Amino acid sequence: MRVCFTLRVRPDRIAEYRERHRAVWPEMLAALRAAGWRDYSLFLGEDGLLVGYLECEDFDTALAEMARTEVNARWQAEMAEFFVDLGDAKADERMRTLDEVFHLD
């Protein structure tokens, strides 16, 4: 399945958010792959709109697999300060998925 989601990065943290994603921890990359995340991309607008795209067998399962990893807990804790309106949640709990309305194969 293809999944697209949005989040919002704080405007004052956009440059650092970009920098952090130039060097994602190797163990985080391995955990994503092991959890079934494929063809994963993040797109970031100058206004802080973050759009993510990935392919996986089942998104709920892929999220649950990541939630069980220690590296994801560390990553989410470090990245929480970059996002708008998370409250007590983690970013991967606040992803707003979008419905696919068209796909050109």
C-alpha positions, -999 to +999 in steps of 0.1 A: +000+000+000+010+036-006+008+060+024+010+098+024+009+118+056+014+153+069+029+169+099+040+205+107+075+215+115+081+246+136+091+274+112+121+284+135+134+248+134+132+240+096+169+244+089+179+221+118+152+196+109+166+194+073+201+190+088+191+161+111+177+142+082+210+144+063+224+120+089+196+097+101+211+071+124+220+039+107+201+019+133+170+040+127+172+033+089+176-004+097+146-004+120+124+013+093+134-013+068+129-042+092+094-028+100+085-029+063+088+008+054+099+010+017+104+039-007+101+063+023+105+100+015+099+133+034+092+166+016+094+199+036+080+232+025+094+266+036+063+271+057+069+239+077+045+216+060+060+181+061+047+155+036+058+119+040+053+091+015+061+054+020+051+020+008+044-009+031+022-039+034+000-025+062+006+010+077-008+002+111+015-028+114+045-008+102+038+018+128+034-008+155+066-025+146+085+008+149+068+016+182+083-015+196+119-004+189+142+013+213+158+034+185+124+048+175+117+058+211+150+077+211+145+093+177+109+104+185+121+119+218+148+139+201+126+150+172+095+160+192+107+196+198+107+202+160+069+197+155+039+220+161+010+209+183+021+174+194+010+178+230+022+147+249+021+126+217+050+115+195+052+127+159+045+092+146+012+092+166+001+125+150+007+118+114-024+128+094-028+104+065-042+116+032-066+096+010-052+087-024-076+101-050-055+094-081-025+074-091-007+072-125+011+040-126 
